[in-house]
């Protein structure tokens, strides 16, 4: 009760301190560091650049500032040499608890003030994809919860040591651990969460949930450590251990500390987000499982029920096999490590099954024994929270009413060791989704609605032919575009509609597909009649299969559509990104040599120039492409570090890599297009170059090294590297 009476007095005293207001003001201003200096989120989405980075920078700076304030306040009486008098009037335990509550209250006020100050700034910077939910969650989790962590850690250090200087050293070392050694471990980096990207167009609940789990785990851990340090507060003239022995007499105090530490340890061990897959990506033992003797695949069906509020999946899968071996056989399945398997039956009877602890490529091994009967129907139920394998790139398993992606064993258990039947691996999938979502199989299959349900959901059905399969679903807009002799189904997020319209996305798709199909040929992953272009949640890149191709949302953000290296206006940059379907995805490039200008960007920029020349004329293309390439390249060769590379090697590594990255971009986006343009002139003009590029695009690939190399380009042009020197 005395603590509650003293708390308003202590809070008022704290808020009357000029140092407190200085710390609060610096914390409110600290998100600016995320715009200019500290940028842990590497994606180019607007929310990553203008929300995640400022919020995380504010969390790091604010936690350190409030930690130092906590040490200063706790050391005030000792520093003023009045601690003997204050301890005689009020128990040092009561004083410590009161000051902690006052500091935490000041942190809460600062976090709220920061959110108010940065709300209009963030909304203005982010633009049309800004949402209040993302803003509140980002600042609450990425910044707000960091402040009490800093206070608890610093206060505990002081209460253990009773020395301000040693406490500061311990606290700064603890912060440095999070920023360096623990930076890539999402559970240990208490100060700087592992958030590499936030999506503009779709939800981010998966990322926010993992950050909340980490923050609450550390809150419990540091609260437990603080409680232990609280028991060590010196009293009655005794030292640390004597004070500890006296404080533990009230059993509830150590019990609270043990409960907090036990809760933290349990939360750390039981986290549901990341699997335990083998980090060695060269190991592929699941693909070495021998095929079941005499067993062939007849068909598969699955009914999938995502819970978009909880982020979980429930499903029932059925498999039909033909077993001609006359013996029991073990069937292997890959399942997502976050799923629990139940009710496994063959022909209506329960059968034994096992799930291995070993995990590989985001799958655990499920083994089921089927009977010796010739016709076998195997059914099972599965449910759980899908886990991911890459903790530093979380978000791929996002599952909400705005977006989901269920891949292979996350959609339903994937058969591993059964040979296909005459029809291959036929499958029929049904999935029940909120009525705002569109189901999009990542293949040539088309999903159709088979029922409208009373609970505001719709059930979709589609057929496929694969042992796994990928399904996207979300709040999409679909544009039907006739181009290149086929129908393009262009799916993009509803939140991105204004950006897509400003960029002239539909016209750009038509222009690119018509031009590239005519000049280079059709994409190998198109069916010849249809092609789905699907904008995914930010994923770090795109890929393609027969009938569908993925466009990473990060390629079409407002910031990316303003990148003048790729084009003059958003529509032309959109053209650039779509051309990567031919140069980059339709033809791959080996980018292991970071010093080489040869990459997909050179041919993509050149092709964009050719399309723009056809659309807007030679003068426009010369002015805004060729002349600008030449100007940038001229400046490049005047650069001090290009003329004196020996000085570049003397710089600190971070600065060296930053400069080298910028110079490399100049070579790929500007020098290489100029070289290709020179090659065009040397081989006889645009038509001759088109024939060369068409041949390269449709060449027979070497499966051991399918990349298009600079030497292949030169050989086909009958040129040497020296022929394309720009000097």
ZAMARGU-4260 file (C-alpha; in steps of 0.2 Angstrom, whole numbers, plus 5000, padded with zeros to 4 digits):
<rodrens>
0) 5000/5000/5000 | 5014/5012/5004 | 5021/5009/4986 | 5004/5015/4979 | 5005/5031/4990
5) 5022/5035/4985 | 5020/5031/4967 | 5011/5048/4962 | 5025/5057/4972 | 5039/5048/4963
10) 5031/5050/4946 | 5029/5069/4949 | 5047/5071/4954 | 5053/5061/4939 | 5043/5071/4927
15) 5050/5087/4935 | 5067/5082/4931 | 5075/5091/4915 | 5085/5075/4912 | 5069/5065/4911
20) 5062/5077/4898 | 5078/5077/4888 | 5077/5058/4888 | 5059/5058/4882 | 5062/5071/4869
25) 5077/5061/4862 | 5067/5045/4862 | 5053/5054/4852 | 5065/5060/4839 | 5075/5044/4838
30) 5064/5036/4824 | 5073/5048/4812 | 5088/5037/4814 | 5078/5023/4805 | 5076/5035/4790
35) 5095/5040/4788 | 5106/5028/4798 | 5099/5012/4806 | 5090/5002/4793 | 5088/4983/4798
40) 5073/4980/4787 | 5081/4978/4770 | 5065/4977/4759 | 5060/4991/4749 | 5041/4991/4753
45) 5035/5007/4760 | 5031/5000/4777 | 5048/4993/4778 | 5057/5009/4774 | 5045/5022/4783
50) 5038/5012/4797 | 5048/4996/4802 | 5065/5005/4801 | 5060/5021/4811 | 5050/5010/4824
55) 5065/4998/4827 | 5077/5013/4827 | 5066/5021/4840 | 5066/5005/4850 | 5084/5003/4851
60) 5088/5021/4855 | 5074/5023/4867 | 5078/5007/4877 | 5096/5012/4879 | 5091/5030/4884
65) 5078/5024/4897 | 5091/5011/4903 | 5103/5025/4907 | 5090/5035/4915 | 5085/5021/4926
70) 5103/5019/4932 | 5104/5038/4935 | 5088/5038/4945 | 5092/5023/4955 | 5110/5030/4959
75) 5103/5047/4964 | 5102/5044/4983 | 5119/5035/4984 | 5127/5049/4973 | 5120/5062/4984
80) 5126/5053/4999 | 5108/5053/5007 | 5105/5035/5005 | 5107/5031/5023 | 5093/5044/5027
85) 5081/5039/5014 | 5083/5020/5018 | 5079/5025/5036 | 5063/5033/5031 | 5057/5021/5018
90) 5062/5003/5015 | 5074/5002/5000 | 5063/4988/4993 | 5048/5000/4992 | 5059/5014/4985
95) 5065/5002/4971 | 5048/4996/4966 | 5041/5014/4967 | 5055/5020/4955 | 5053/5006/4943
100) 5034/5009/4942 | 5038/5028/4939 | 5051/5024/4925 | 5039/5012/4917 | 5025/5025/4917
105) 5037/5038/4909 | 5041/5025/4896 | 5023/5022/4892 | 5020/5041/4891 | 5035/5043/4879
110) 5029/5029/4868 | 5012/5036/4867 | 5019/5053/4863 | 5030/5046/4850 | 5016/5038/4841
115) 5006/5054/4841 | 5021/5064/4834 | 5025/5051/4820 | 5008/5047/4815 | 5006/5061/4802
120) 5024/5060/4797 | 5022/5041/4794 | 5005/5043/4785 | 5013/5056/4773 | 5028/5046/4769
125) 5020/5029/4767 | 5005/5036/4756 | 4990/5026/4750 | 4996/5010/4758 | 4996/5017/4776
130) 4984/5008/4788 | 4981/5012/4807 | 4983/4994/4812 | 5000/4992/4805 | 5006/5009/4812
135) 4999/5005/4830 | 5006/4987/4830 | 5023/4992/4823 | 5026/5006/4836 | 5019/4996/4850
140) 5029/4980/4847 | 5044/4986/4838 | 5047/5002/4849 | 5035/5003/4864 | 5039/4986/4872
145) 5058/4989/4870 | 5058/5003/4883 | 5052/4993/4898 | 5065/4980/4893 | 5079/4993/4894
150) 5073/4999/4910 | 5072/4981/4918 | 5089/4976/4912 | 5098/4992/4918 | 5088/4992/4935
155) 5093/4974/4938 | 5111/4978/4934 | 5112/4992/4946 | 5103/4982/4960 | 5115/4968/4958
160) 5131/4979/4958 | 5126/4995/4967 | 5138/5004/4956 | 5133/5016/4942 | 5149/5014/4932
165) 5148/4995/4932 | 5130/4995/4929 | 5132/5005/4913 | 5145/4994/4907 | 5135/4978/4910
170) 5119/4986/4902 | 5129/4992/4886 | 5137/4975/4884 | 5120/4967/4885 | 5113/4979/4872
175) 5128/4976/4861 | 5125/4957/4862 | 5108/4960/4854 | 5115/4971/4841 | 5129/4959/4836
180) 5131/4941/4842 | 5112/4939/4844 | 5107/4949/4829 | 5102/4935/4818 | 5093/4925/4832
185) 5075/4931/4832 | 5073/4925/4850 | 5088/4932/4857 | 5089/4949/4849 | 5079/4957/4863
190) 5083/4975/4857 | 5082/4974/4838 | 5069/4962/4832 | 5072/4951/4816 | 5060/4960/4805
195) 5067/4961/4787 | 5051/4967/4778 | 5033/4973/4781 | 5020/4971/4767 | 5011/4986/4760
200) 4997/4977/4751 | 4993/4963/4763 | 4993/4959/4782 | 5008/4957/4793 | 5001/4948/4808
205) 5013/4934/4807 | 5028/4945/4809 | 5019/4955/4823 | 5015/4939/4832 | 5033/4933/4832
210) 5039/4950/4838 | 5026/4950/4852 | 5031/4932/4857 | 5049/4937/4858 | 5046/4953/4867
215) 5034/4945/4880 | 5047/4931/4882 | 5060/4944/4887 | 5049/4954/4897 | 5046/4939/4908
220) 5064/4934/4908 | 5070/4952/4913 | 5056/4954/4925 | 5062/4938/4933 | 5080/4944/4934
225) 5074/4961/4941 | 5065/4952/4954 | 5080/4942/4959 | 5090/4958/4959 | 5076/4966/4970
230) 5079/4952/4983 | 5098/4957/4983 | 5094/4976/4987 | 5105/4980/5002 | 5096/4983/5018
235) 5100/4984/5037 | 5118/4986/5033 | 5120/4969/5025 | 5129/4964/5009 | 5121/4957/4994
240) 5119/4939/5000 | 5114/4944/5018 | 5100/4955/5010 | 5095/4941/4999 | 5094/4929/5014
245) 5083/4941/5023 | 5072/4945/5008 | 5068/4927/5003 | 5059/4925/5020 | 5043/4931/5012
250) 5041/4916/5001 | 5030/4924/4988 | 5045/4935/4982 | 5057/4921/4976 | 5041/4912/4970
255) 5037/4926/4959 | 5055/4927/4952 | 5055/4908/4948 | 5038/4909/4940 | 5043/4923/4929
260) 5059/4914/4924 | 5050/4897/4921 | 5037/4906/4910 | 5051/4914/4900 | 5060/4898/4898
265) 5044/4888/4893 | 5039/4902/4880 | 5057/4901/4873 | 5057/4882/4871 | 5039/4881/4865
270) 5039/4895/4852 | 5027/4890/4837 | 5034/4900/4823 | 5051/4893/4817 | 5054/4874/4814
275) 5070/4864/4818 | 5075/4861/4800 | 5093/4856/4796 | 5102/4872/4792 | 5113/4863/4779
280) 5104/4865/4763 | 5115/4853/4754 | 5107/4839/4763 | 5092/4831/4754 | 5089/4815/4764
285) 5070/4815/4761 | 5073/4813/4742 | 5083/4798/4745 | 5069/4788/4753 | 5066/4772/4742
290) 5050/4771/4734 | 5037/4759/4742 | 5038/4742/4732 | 5023/4739/4721 | 5013/4754/4727
295) 5007/4767/4714 | 4997/4783/4717 | 4979/4784/4711 | 4972/4800/4718 | 4972/4813/4732
300) 4959/4824/4739 | 4959/4837/4753 | 4947/4848/4762 | 4957/4863/4770 | 4950/4875/4783
305) 4961/4890/4787 | 4957/4900/4802 | 4962/4917/4796 | 4959/4925/4814 | 4971/4913/4823
310) 4983/4910/4808 | 4980/4891/4809 | 4975/4877/4797 | 4964/4862/4799 | 4962/4849/4786
315) 4957/4832/4781 | 4966/4823/4767 | 4962/4806/4758 | 4974/4796/4747 | 4971/4781/4736
320) 4985/4769/4732 | 4986/4753/4723 | 4997/4740/4732 | 5002/4725/4721 | 5016/4720/4732
325) 5005/4708/4743 | 5014/4715/4758 | 5012/4729/4770 | 5021/4745/4765 | 5028/4761/4773
330) 5022/4777/4765 | 5032/4793/4768 | 5024/4810/4769 | 5031/4827/4771 | 5021/4838/4784
335) 5024/4855/4790 | 5032/4854/4807 | 5019/4864/4815 | 5005/4852/4811 | 4998/4838/4822
340) 4992/4822/4814 | 4977/4813/4820 | 4964/4800/4815 | 4975/4791/4802 | 4965/4776/4795
345) 4966/4765/4780 | 4950/4757/4773 | 4941/4763/4789 | 4953/4755/4801 | 4966/4764/4812
350) 4984/4761/4807 | 5000/4766/4816 | 5010/4781/4811 | 5026/4790/4817 | 5032/4808/4815
355) 5051/4810/4815 | 5060/4823/4826 | 5071/4827/4811 | 5066/4841/4800 | 5072/4846/4783
360) 5067/4860/4771 | 5052/4865/4782 | 5045/4847/4783 | 5045/4833/4796 | 5043/4815/4790
365) 5027/4806/4793 | 5027/4787/4790 | 5011/4777/4789 | 5010/4758/4786 | 4997/4753/4774
370) 4990/4735/4773 | 4993/4722/4760 | 4976/4725/4752 | 4977/4729/4733 | 4966/4745/4735
375) 4970/4756/4749 | 4961/4772/4754 | 4972/4782/4767 | 4964/4796/4777 | 4971/4808/4790
380) 4967/4824/4799 | 4980/4838/4802 | 4979/4854/4811 | 4991/4867/4818 | 5001/4884/4816
385) 5012/4883/4800 | 5030/4885/4805 | 5044/4893/4794 | 5062/4888/4791 | 5070/4905/4789
390) 5069/4915/4805 | 5077/4931/4798 | 5065/4932/4784 | 5048/4928/4793 | 5032/4932/4785
395) 5031/4919/4771 | 5018/4909/4781 | 5006/4924/4783 | 4989/4918/4785 | 4975/4931/4787
400) 4959/4937/4779 | 4969/4947/4767 | 4982/4935/4761 | 4988/4917/4763 | 5000/4906/4754
405) 4999/4887/4757 | 5014/4878/4749 | 5015/4859/4747 | 5015/4850/4764 | 5007/4866/4772
410) 4992/4864/4761 | 4991/4845/4764 | 5003/4831/4768 | 5014/4828/4753 | 5017/4810/4747
415) 5036/4806/4745 | 5039/4788/4741 | 5025/4783/4729 | 5027/4781/4711 | 5014/4790/4700
420) 5000/4780/4692 | 4995/4781/4674 | 4986/4798/4677 | 5001/4805/4687 | 4997/4813/4704
425) 4979/4818/4702 | 4972/4829/4716 | 4956/4838/4720 | 4958/4852/4733 | 4944/4861/4742
430) 4947/4876/4753 | 4935/4887/4763 | 4940/4905/4764 | 4932/4922/4769 | 4921/4928/4755
435) 4933/4943/4752 | 4947/4931/4747 | 4950/4924/4729 | 4958/4907/4728 | 4972/4906/4715
440) 4981/4889/4712 | 4999/4892/4707 | 4997/4882/4691 | 4986/4881/4676 | 4972/4875/4686
445) 4957/4887/4689 | 4947/4887/4706 | 4929/4889/4706 | 4916/4892/4720 | 4906/4877/4724
450) 4896/4884/4739 | 4892/4900/4748 | 4892/4897/4767 | 4881/4905/4780 | 4896/4910/4790
455) 4902/4922/4777 | 4914/4910/4769 | 4915/4902/4752 | 4922/4885/4748 | 4933/4884/4732
460) 4937/4868/4722 | 4951/4865/4710 | 4960/4850/4702 | 4978/4848/4700 | 4991/4835/4696
465) 5006/4835/4708 | 5011/4827/4724 | 5011/4844/4732 | 5005/4861/4725 | 5004/4879/4730
470) 4989/4889/4733 | 4988/4908/4735 | 4973/4917/4741 | 4969/4935/4746 | 4960/4951/4744
475) 4965/4952/4725 | 4959/4962/4710 | 4960/4952/4694 | 4963/4960/4677 | 4960/4950/4661
480) 4973/4956/4648 | 4974/4949/4630 | 4992/4950/4625 | 5005/4939/4616 | 4992/4928/4609
485) 4986/4923/4626 | 4975/4928/4641 | 4985/4936/4655 | 4976/4935/4672 | 4984/4949/4682
490) 4981/4947/4701 | 4986/4961/4713 | 4982/4967/4730 | 4967/4978/4732 | 4977/4990/4743
495) 4989/4993/4728 | 4975/4998/4716 | 4979/5016/4716 | 4998/5013/4713 | 4994/5001/4699
500) 4983/5013/4691 | 4995/5027/4692 | 5009/5016/4685 | 4997/5011/4670 | 5000/4992/4675
505) 4987/4985/4663 | 4994/4994/4648 | 5012/4990/4654 | 5008/4971/4655 | 5001/4971/4637
510) 5015/4981/4630 | 5028/4970/4638 | 5020/4953/4634 | 5016/4958/4616 | 5034/4965/4613
515) 5044/4951/4621 | 5033/4937/4614 | 5035/4944/4597 | 5054/4948/4598 | 5060/4934/4609
520) 5047/4920/4611 | 5034/4914/4623 | 5038/4911/4641 | 5041/4892/4645 | 5030/4893/4660
525) 5015/4899/4650 | 5002/4887/4644 | 5000/4895/4627 | 4983/4900/4631 | 4983/4908/4648
530) 4996/4914/4661 | 4993/4920/4679 | 5003/4935/4685 | 5001/4935/4704 | 5007/4948/4715
535) 5013/4940/4731 | 5016/4947/4748 | 5034/4953/4750 | 5045/4937/4748 | 5062/4942/4742
540) 5060/4937/4724 | 5048/4928/4711 | 5047/4911/4703 | 5036/4902/4690 | 5028/4886/4686
545) 5018/4880/4671 | 5004/4892/4669 | 5008/4905/4683 | 5022/4917/4688 | 5025/4926/4704
550) 5028/4945/4705 | 5035/4950/4722 | 5026/4965/4729 | 5043/4974/4733 | 5046/4976/4715
555) 5030/4987/4713 | 5031/4998/4728 | 5029/5017/4727 | 5048/5019/4731 | 5053/5006/4718
560) 5042/5013/4705 | 5052/5029/4707 | 5069/5021/4704 | 5076/5031/4690 | 5089/5017/4686
565) 5075/5007/4680 | 5065/5019/4670 | 5059/5037/4669 | 5041/5036/4676 | 5032/5023/4686
570) 5024/5015/4670 | 5042/5012/4663 | 5048/5005/4679 | 5033/4993/4679 | 5039/4988/4661
575) 5056/4985/4668 | 5050/4973/4682 | 5039/4964/4670 | 5053/4961/4657 | 5062/4951/4671
580) 5049/4938/4667 | 5060/4935/4651 | 5077/4941/4657 | 5079/4934/4675 | 5065/4922/4677
585) 5063/4915/4659 | 5082/4915/4658 | 5092/4914/4673 | 5109/4923/4677 | 5123/4918/4688
590) 5126/4933/4700 | 5140/4925/4710 | 5153/4937/4703 | 5148/4954/4711 | 5161/4963/4701
595) 5154/4958/4684 | 5142/4970/4675 | 5133/4955/4667 | 5117/4951/4675 | 5098/4951/4671
600) 5098/4970/4674 | 5108/4974/4658 | 5096/4965/4646 | 5081/4970/4656 | 5086/4989/4655
605) 5090/4987/4636 | 5074/4979/4633 | 5064/4992/4642 | 5073/5005/4632 | 5068/4996/4616
610) 5050/4995/4622 | 5050/5013/4627 | 5057/5018/4610 | 5043/5009/4601 | 5030/5017/4612
615) 5036/5035/4613 | 5049/5037/4599 | 5068/5037/4596 | 5071/5055/4603 | 5062/5051/4620
620) 5072/5035/4622 | 5088/5043/4617 | 5086/5058/4629 | 5079/5048/4644 | 5089/5032/4642
625) 5104/5032/4632 | 5110/5049/4636 | 5107/5046/4655 | 5116/5030/4654 | 5131/5039/4646
630) 5131/5053/4659 | 5131/5041/4673 | 5145/5030/4666 | 5155/5045/4662 | 5153/5050/4681
635) 5158/5033/4686 | 5174/5033/4677 | 5178/5050/4686 | 5174/5042/4703 | 5189/5043/4714
640) 5188/5025/4720 | 5186/5019/4703 | 5202/5028/4698 | 5211/5023/4714 | 5204/5006/4720
645) 5218/5004/4732 | 5210/5017/4743 | 5193/5009/4743 | 5202/4993/4751 | 5208/5005/4766
650) 5190/5010/4771 | 5180/5001/4785 | 5171/4985/4778 | 5153/4993/4780 | 5158/5009/4770
655) 5168/4999/4757 | 5153/4987/4754 | 5141/5002/4753 | 5152/5011/4740 | 5156/4995/4730
660) 5137/4991/4730 | 5133/5008/4722 | 5147/5006/4709 | 5141/4989/4705 | 5124/4995/4702
665) 5130/5008/4690 | 5139/4995/4680 | 5124/4984/4679 | 5110/4997/4676 | 5120/5009/4665
670) 5136/5002/4658 | 5130/4985/4653 | 5115/4992/4643 | 5127/5004/4634 | 5138/4989/4630
675) 5123/4979/4623 | 5118/4995/4613 | 5136/4995/4606 | 5134/4976/4602 | 5118/4980/4593
680) 5127/4992/4582 | 5142/4980/4578 | 5130/4966/4574 | 5120/4976/4561 | 5106/4984/4570
685) 5091/4981/4580 | 5084/4967/4569 | 5100/4957/4570 | 5101/4959/4589 | 5083/4953/4591
690) 5088/4937/4582 | 5103/4935/4593 | 5092/4938/4609 | 5078/4926/4602 | 5091/4913/4600
695) 5098/4915/4617 | 5081/4915/4625 | 5076/4899/4616 | 5093/4890/4618 | 5094/4872/4624
700) 5099/4873/4642 | 5112/4864/4651 | 5104/4857/4667 | 5120/4857/4676 | 5122/4876/4673
705) 5107/4883/4665 | 5113/4901/4667 | 5115/4913/4652 | 5133/4919/4653 | 5142/4934/4646
710) 5153/4923/4636 | 5138/4915/4627 | 5131/4932/4623 | 5148/4938/4616 | 5150/4921/4606
715) 5133/4923/4598 | 5137/4941/4593 | 5154/4935/4587 | 5162/4948/4598 | 5175/4949/4611
720) 5175/4959/4628 | 5187/4971/4620 | 5175/4975/4606 | 5162/4982/4619 | 5174/4993/4628
725) 5166/5010/4630 | 5182/5020/4631
</rodrens>
